[in-house]
Each structure stands twice: as structure tokens, then as C-alpha cells.
Amino acid sequence: MLCTIDTTKRIIDWLTAYSESSGLNTFVVGVSGGVDSALTSTLCAETNIRTIVVSMPIHQNQHQLSRARKHIEWLKSKYKNVISVEKDLTPVFESFRSTLQDITSDLALANSRSRLRMTTLYQIAQVNTGLVVGTGNKVEDFGVGFFTKYGDGGVDISPIADLMKSEVVTMAASLGILDDLVYATPTDGLWDNDRTDEEQLGVSYCDLEWAMQYNGGDELSTEQKEILDVYYKLHQTNKHKLLPIPVCKF
């Protein structure tokens, strides 16, 4: 897919039509300081439908929080339909961690951060007759399942989930989103040590895009074989996130 003006307009029109058909008149978007949430919130704002952008720091890296705030201010200066909310969830998270201190792990706590944010977004959405808008791209949502089940994967609609990461960057740049966000090193912001997505995944988004689109037949280098191995392993491990919930049928 090419990120053209027509592609951007199609997403904006799709968001508008979905809001009208659902009878819900507000978009609620979590803003993290990365390009995916920056693009999603901007596309929602472009519809002229009320858009609530929410920053939800939990022991957040100051660079991430600063980028999120800068993007929110940029949105509010450009779009009159944008409202911002910032809720520091650190105390909630610490209470949760303290309560479950005997049954936890670093990975479980990272996912719990994401789930606390999802709960917050739905609280805001229900109070405001709104839709929680997903910010995942195609690589994350359909390639390697790089999201938290019932966390950032818990959304009502996903406007950019058919865009590759590179397409997200291109579209974000075309909409004038701040360079600090467009070209920020991707990170999910769920770890105290600010680990990047590439450090967690083992390969770059560029490599994963290639693996998703690989059709076979070509002679592969050792590096390419390793990339495919990583991709297929991640896809298989996280397949439970990509499929409907199993149901015992009678």
C-alpha cells in the first residue's frame, strides 16, 4: 500500500463513517510519544469529530512524556476538536504491584501497565460516549503480535492496522507531525529501562516488513534466514493474540 493523500483521506472518511454508524461521537486515543499514536490521534482529529487524547504515564521516561506533551500541544493548536487529558497512573500501578507482589514477574508487570491504560481509556470513553481507537500498525497487530492482550490490543477500532511501520512514518511526516515523534526510536514504554522495540523483538521493523512480504523462491543470505526465523517464531508464539478466542462448541 502506498501512503498517498487518497490513502490518508480514506482512513479519515472511514473513521467518520464508523463514528456516525456507531452512534458514538468521540474518539479516545492514548498518546505515548511515538509515531503510531501520533498518527492515529492526528487522523482522528482530521475528522473534526471530538477527539480526546490521553497521556497516561507510569514511571515514564521523561523523553517519552515530553514528546507526548509536545504532540498534544501541537494537536490542540491545530485542531479545535481536540481535548487533552493527562492521568498519572503511577500510584495505581504501585498499589497493584504491592497487592500482587507475591505473584508477579517483570513481563507480567509490563503487560499490567498496558492493561491499566486500557481500563483508563475505556473509563474515559464510556463517560464521553466514545470509541477507544487502537494505535497498532500492521507489523504489530498481524505480523508478530507485538501488543498486550487486553491491553493496547483492547480497542474498538484500528485505523492504521493495515499500514506497515514505514507507511505510518511516511503518512505521519506528510501530515506535518513533529519530527521528534515521526523519527523517534520505537519503544512500547512499558519497561523501567526504556528498552526499545528492536531490543525486545530481536530485529528491526524494516526486517519484519520484509519477512511479512517474503513470498519464497529467492536465494536467501544467512542474515535473511535468521530474520525469517525470528519472524516465524514471534508469529507462532503470539498467534493466540491474532485469532478469535477458542470456544468449546456443542
N, C-alpha and C positions, 0 to 999 in steps of 0.2 A: 504494500500500500504506500502510495506517495502522499506526504503531508502537504497538500495543496490548500489553497483558500477554500476550494469546494469541500475538501475533507473536514476542515475546521467548521465550515457552515453546516455541514451535515450533522456533526455532533451537537452543535448548538441547537439546530432545529429538532433533533431527536430528544434532547433534554427538555425543550419547550413542550413538545408534543406529549412526552411522558408525564410531565407535571400536570398538564391540562387533563389528560385522560385519567390520572390517578385521583384528581380532586385535591391534591396536596400542593400547597402554594409556596413552599420554602425549600431551598436546598441547604443541607447542613454538611459541611466539609471540614474534616480535620486537616490542619496545616502544620507540616512538620519542619519546614525549612529546606525541603528537597524539591526537585523539578516535577515529580509526579503530582504531588498535592498542589503545587503552584499552578500547573497547567489545568488541573481539574477545577480548582476554585475559580480560575480566570474564565474558563469555558462556561461555568455556571453563571458567573457574573455577566457574561456577554448576553445571556438570555433576557436580561432585565427583570428576571424573577428574583424575589428577595433571597439573598444568599447569606447564610450565617457561617462565617469562617471561625474555626475554633482551634486555639493553641492549648495544648494540654501537657505542659512539662512535667516530667517525673525524673528528678535528678538530672535534668537535661544539660547536655553540653552547651555552653554559652554561645558558641558559634552557631549551633543549630537554632537555638532560641532567638538569637539576634536576626538570623536570616528569615525565620518565620515572621517575626515582628515587622521587619522591613517589607516583606511581601504583603502583609496585611495592610500596612500603611499605604503602600503603592496601590493596592486594590481599592481602598476606601477613597483615595484621592482621584481615582479614575472612574469608579462606578458608584453611583448614588444608591444602588440597591444592596450594597454590601454592609453587613453588620458584623462586628467582631466580638468574640468572647475569649477571654483567657482564664483558664482554671488550672491552678497548680494542684496536681493530683499527688504530689509527693507525700503529704501526710496520709492520704488514703492508702497509698501503696505501702507505706511504712507500717500502718496499722494492720494491713493484710499480711505483710511479711511476718510481723511479730506474732500474729494469731496462728500462722501456719509454719512457724519456724522449725517444727519437728518433722514436717513432711514437705520438703521443698528441694529445689536444685536451681542452679543459675539459669538453665534453659527454661525451666518452668516459670521462674520469676520474670524472665524476659517476656515470655508469652503472656503472663498475667498483666504486665504493663499495657500490652496491646488490648487485652480484654477490658481492662478498666477504662481505657479510652473509648472503646466501642460502646460500653454502657453509658458513658457520659454523652456521646453523640446521640444515642437514642433517647436519652432523657431530654436533651435539648430539642430534638426533632419532634417528639411527641407533644411537648408543651407548645411548639410553634407550628403544628400541623405540617410537618416537614418530612423530607426524604433524606436518609443518610446516603451520601454519594461516595462510592468507592474510588480509591486513587491508584489502584493497581494497574500495571501495564501487562501486555500480553506475555512477556517472558516470565514474569512473576506469577500471574494468575493461571496460565495454561501450559507453560513450559516446565518450570521446576517447582511450582507450588511454594514459592518463597513468600509466604504470608502466614499469619497466625489464624488457625481455625477458630472461628467465633471471636476473633479479634479484629484486625484490619480486614479480614475476609468476611466479616459480618456487615453487609451493606444492603441497600435496597436496589441501587442501580450502579452500573460500572461503565462510565462513558469512554474511558481510554483503554479498556481492557482488550481492544483489538489493535492497539498500537504497540509496535516494538519500542524498546527503550530509546533507540536512536531517533525514531519518529516522534516520540514525546519531546525530546530535546529540540528537534527541528521546529515542531509546532510551537513550543514554548518561546523559542527565540523569535519566531515570526510574529508572535503576539506582543512582543516588547517586554516580556517578563525579565526581571533584573538578572544580569549575568551571574551574580553571586549564587542564584538559585539554579539557573539553567545549567551551569557547569560545575555545580557542587559535587564533590565526591559522594556517590550514593551510599547511604547508611540508613538502617531502619530505626536508629535512635533508641534501641531497647537495652543497650548494654552500658555499664558504667565506664568501660574503657574505650567507648566510641569506636568500636570495630566497624570496618566498612563492609558493604555487601560482598565485595570481591573476596575479602578475607574469610567471610562465612561460607561463600559458595565455592571458593577454590578456583574460579575462573571469572573473567570479565563478562559484562553484559554483551559486549561485541562478540565474544566467543560463543556465548549461549544463543545469540541470534543466529549465528552461522549454523550451530548444531540443530536448532529447531527447523531450519530450512534445508538441511542437508538431505538430498534425495538418493544418495548412494551412487555407486558406479565409478566415482573418481578414485584415483590412487591417492591414498592419504599419507601424510607425514606422521611421524611418531607423535608430534605435538597435537595434531588434529585428532588422532586416535584417542589420546588422553582426554581431550576436550569432550569428545563424544561419550567416553566412558563416564566422565563426571556428569554430563547432562542426563544420560540414561539412568544413572544411579539416583540422581536427585528426583527425576521424574517418577521413577518407580517407588522410591521411598515416600514421596509426598502424594502419591496417586489418590490416597484416601481423601485428600482435600479437594481433589478435582472432580470426584464422582459424587452422585447423589448418595444420601445416607442409605445404607443397606436396610431393607425391610424384609422381615420374615413373612412371606405371603401364604395365604391358605386358599 
